[in-house]
Amino acid sequence: MRTLNQLKSGDSGEIVKISCPHTLLFRMNALGIRIGQKVEVLRNGWFRPLHIRVSTTEMFIRKKDAKNIWIDV
């Protein structure tokens, strides 16, 4: 298991754990970031947010938030 921010461009996996405050958890659920969902990293640059695809939705997520999402690759 690795956190989402540790994945490289092109890597994908399944979300197995989200450890964050409830307010952030509600925001992630609203965006479709939930346990059991497949996530793919489209771009992971040094000083940029992560560009990810969850299901059929593409979005950007801050790296500090991505550290709270555990992925099984």
Order of alpha helices (4+ residues) and beta strands (2+ residues): beta-beta-alpha-beta-beta-beta-alpha-beta
